[in-house]
Amino acid sequence: MPEHPLSFHFTKDYGNIDIIELCHDVFIQIESINNEIAIISFMNEKNENIDIPKGVKVNNITHAHKELVKPINNVYALSWFDNYCIYYNGKSIKFINKRNWDIFTEYKNVI
């Protein structure tokens, strides 16, 4: 699946973050917290956290059936042991899997 046109990755002292533009002035932030958990949140162009936009869904696609992930406190918590897809208005925006996390780990080990 091709990446969204505006997508980038950077590393902080405590984890790795991917930023993807969802739509005008709305961004998805995928932050690796540790080797097992990632958090998906949303922000505006001022880097302020915002509510999950209408039309966004996150599915766990590890098993044969798609399982909708429910947000907690306006964020999605993901386990790196499963595969996920972020959808916006029915269109897939980002595929997240264990391989993505392995790439994060490689970045962390290099820096």
Secondary structure, 3 states (H helix, E strand, C coil): CCCCCCEEEEEECCEEEEEEEEECCEEEEEEECCCCEEEEEEEECCCCEECCCCCEEEEECCCCCCEECCCECCEEEEECCCCEEEEECCEEEEEECHHHHHHHHHHHHHC
